Amino acid sequence: MANHKSALKRIRANETKRLRNRFQHKTTRTFIKKLRETSDKATAQDLYKKVASMLDKLAKKNVIHKNKAANNKSKLAKLVNALAA
């Protein structure tokens, strides 16, 4: 166990951040699944904007790698563009 006050605070802060990152990552994955299941183009385009933003935020905070975010966005964009109008 840590002996210094600052180390104890780090432990608390890290746990809080870990839980927040986990929640945001899981939420993003859920939205990606929703987007993949959508067959309406208008709905998919709105959802894509939200998902792209979420992926960018995760990459910015180093929860996921920036290339993984870019890869996901690219695949989802292809999927949305392929939907019939």
N, C-alpha and C positions, 0 to 999 in steps of 0.2 A: 504494500500500500504506500502511496505517496506521503511524504513527510512535510512538504512545503505547501503553503496556502495556494500559491500560484499553480502548482501541479494539480492540486485538488480541483481548482477552478477549471483547468484545462480538461480534466476528466469529465466534469459536468458539461462543459461547453461542447466537447467532442461528441458526447452521447446525444445531446440535443440536435446537433448538426447531422449526425448519422441518421437519426429518426426522421428529420425533415427531408434529407436527401432520399431516403428510402421511400417515403410517402410520395414525393414528387416524381420519382422514377417509376413507381408502380402506377400512379395516376396517368402518366404519359403513355405507358404501355397499354393501359386500358383504353385510352383515347385512340391509339393506333389500331387496336383491334376493332373498335367501333367504326373507324374510317375504312378499314378493309372490308367490313361487312356491308357498308353502305352501297346502295345501287343507284341512288338519285344523285345526279351530277351537281346540282345546286347545293344540296346539303353537304356533299363531299367537299366541295370547294371551300365552304365556310369552315368545316371541320379541319380541313388541311391547313388553313391559316393558323388556327389555334394550335394544332399539333406541331407545326413548323416552329412556332414561337416557343413552345414548351421544350422542344429538342434543342433549340438554340440556347435557352436558359440553362439546361442541364449541361451542355457542352461548355458554356461560359464558366460554370461553377466546378468544372472537372468531375462531374458525377459520371458522365460518359465521355468518351474521346470525341474530339471535334470531327474526325473522319467518320466515325460511326453515325454521328448526327447528320452529317452531309449525305452519307450513304442512305440512311433511312428516309431523309427528305426527298432524295432523288427517286427512290423506288416508289414512294407514296405519290409524288408528283406524276410519275408515269401512269400509275394506277388511276388517279383522278382524271387525267387527260384522256385515258382510254375509255372512260365511261361514256355511254351513249347519252346524247343530249335529251 
